[in-house]
Amino acid sequence: MFASALAPPAATAAEPPSIADDPLLQSHLLHRLVERERSPLLVPQSIRHAQVPLLRPPYVAHAVSALDCEHATHDITLDPETGVTKATLQLQVKATHSPLASVSFAFDAGLETEGIWATDRKVIVGQAMLAPMRVVRVDLDPPLAPGASTVITMPYAGTLSCATADGGSITCSKGAEFSYFAHQSIFPYVFDPEAPEDFVLDGLTRDIVLRVPAVHDVVATGQKISETLDGSTKISRWSIDKPLSRVVGLYAFAGKLGLLPVGGRTAPTTFIFPSPEKPIDRDLVSWSTPALEFVERTSGSRLPFDRSLSLVRLPQTFGDPGTATFGMTLLSDSYARMGNILYEETWAHENAHLFWGVVVPETNSNESRLMSEGMATLTEIDYTFARHFPAEDRDLYLARRFLPMGLDLRVSGKDLPPAQLTAGMDLPQDFRTRRYTLWAYYRTAITLDHLRVTLGEDVFSNVLTDYVARCRFVGCRPDVLREIASEKSGKDMQPFFERWVTANERPRVLVGFIPANGGADVELTKGDDRPMTLELWLGLANGARVKRRVDLGPHTTRIRLDAPAPVLTVAASPRHDVLVDVRSLVDGDLDFDGETDGFDVLRCAPLVGRRYDSVGATGLWNVDERFDPRCDANGDLAIDDQDLAAMAAQFGKLRAR
């Protein structure tokens, strides 16, 4: 989950429907994680629909923001026990393609501005309350011309209210032990009031100075530059010295923090937690270096946080499931109740976002989550295999993990938009968490693994390495992934992206073969003339499996595949199954040996009575390995006597000789 800075405000009648009353989704904590991740989509819609004139710009579909935030300097004096705050924000902004007329700020309702000004121009200030936040709109007079910059200075002060937002989450928590201050509390959230729903990447860097009573520990987003004492005040300086989108969250923690070093890392890495220490804290520390190293191996480069890296366990009482931001990963301890393997996998997911979302952002998170949520989900699944199940067949493990995601997509995701939205497309206004999960997590991760099988593991790894090098801190669209994949594979990957990235296809491919001396003559048939690639598995008489990657041309492709032993079966890698409907040319032949026989019946007979019940968000982790979709002849997600009867009707069929 890669969360935005802005927590959901109080509900209005115009907001998309809530899932708060959905017991199925409440049964698993992922639904709350995804709700947090969706906040960039939901909050601007709430602002647009708010019954406050200041917050209701004329709605323009697909409006593109003219706001580019360049640098922010935060100087914040904070008493974490009382919430008394006195701060100044200096924000350098630039107009991009069109004049920039306004900039808005959202922060805790208990804080008030103390005069706002901008260099070289007048400002007109308006304020409104949208609980639990105060929204301040600054109109620039005259507006900034395209390419021009100005610095807006906003002093603000007061006592934090730390009110509870809709859904039970909070943006801050005062106290002496483990005080929590998220974006939109002491750190103003910045947006363009004329295009609040546009999230095109900007190049914002930040310097943060936090002044707290000397008795308190303090940690903030960014890399730690220094910590000094000035009498009874501790002054802590933090830097975000690389571009970070303004929608990515900022955090500060203060009080008597639990602090544990994370060994095995070149950069100082600290685990932060609310005291007293729990056994799970030592577990999280022990998981951290393996997870971070795995993320670095996947990306092909080291994380750039050389001064400090902060890893935080959040108490579930905060209602914040976790996220990743610049030099900081956060995760709620509510995940501990689901068992250590799942908790560790989720920890790997969040740490993966240090690359996929922070170091390597997407240009527009409203267009696609392929290389943020998709890569983080793929990484977590790969990590769990490598960490806990290396003795298993990796292909079968991955196919099994993606099975429930694919079934959920077939049941609940038939009308989902593609992984990359194209011109004129929008996410549906009624997107609920389950459907968003299907789009942002499931379809993206499945598509990436399908691409990996299509290209081959080594080529895919090289593609990721080049993608990171090209997109590091500048952001990229999925088109860049396509270009790099084409370069590294030597093939035009446009057809792949047209099928599975900018469209949702599941083409049917029929596979048949005839054993031949030294291999097999294979026939592959599909219903269109566009190229695609499949990894075929040749099952041999000596028990070995041989993999061959085959390029399919128009309609029917015939090819001789060599093998070192007699060929008994020819099938596609099961990792293709979610996005390609691969079937034998012989009806009822489930094991792809060219015959419908007793082995096919024996495969399915023990499964009679099994059903696949869509589990929505839980399907990401809870895999029902007992349900075999190939035994579900009529596709009703139940394996029953009707399916066996359909198989019996095909019994005895043989391939053409």
Secondary structure, DSSP 8 states (H G I E B T S, - for coil): ---BS----S--TTS----TT-HHHHTSTHHHHHHHHTHHHHHHHHHHHSS-GGG-----TT----EEEEEEEEEEEE-TTT-EEEEEEEEEEEE-SS-EEEEEEEEETTEEE---EETTBEEEEEEEEETTEEEEEEEEEEEE-TT-EEEEEEEEEEE----B-TTS-BSEE--SS-EEEEBTTTB-EEE-TTSTT--B----EEEEEEEEETTSEEEESSEEEEEEEETTEEEEEEEE-S---TTB--EEEEES-EEEE-TT-SS-EEEEE-SS--HHHHHHHHHHHHHHHHHHHHHTS--S--S-EEEEEE-GGG---EEEETTEEEEEGGGGGG-HHHHHHHHHHHHHTTTBTTTB-BSBTTTB-IIIIIHHHHHHHHHHHHHH-TTS-HHHHHHHHHHHHHHHHHHH-TT---SB--TT----TT--HHHHHIIIIIIHHHHHHHHHHHH-HHHHHHHHHHHHHHHTTT-B-HHHHHHHHHHHHTS--HHHHHHHTSS----EEEEEEEEETTEEEEEEEESSS--EEEEEEEEETTS-EEEEEEEE-SSEEEEEEE-SS-EEEEEE-GGGTTTSEEEESSTT-SSSSSB--HHHHHHHGGGTT-B----GGGGGT---TT--GGG-TT-SSB--HHHHHHHHHHTT-B---
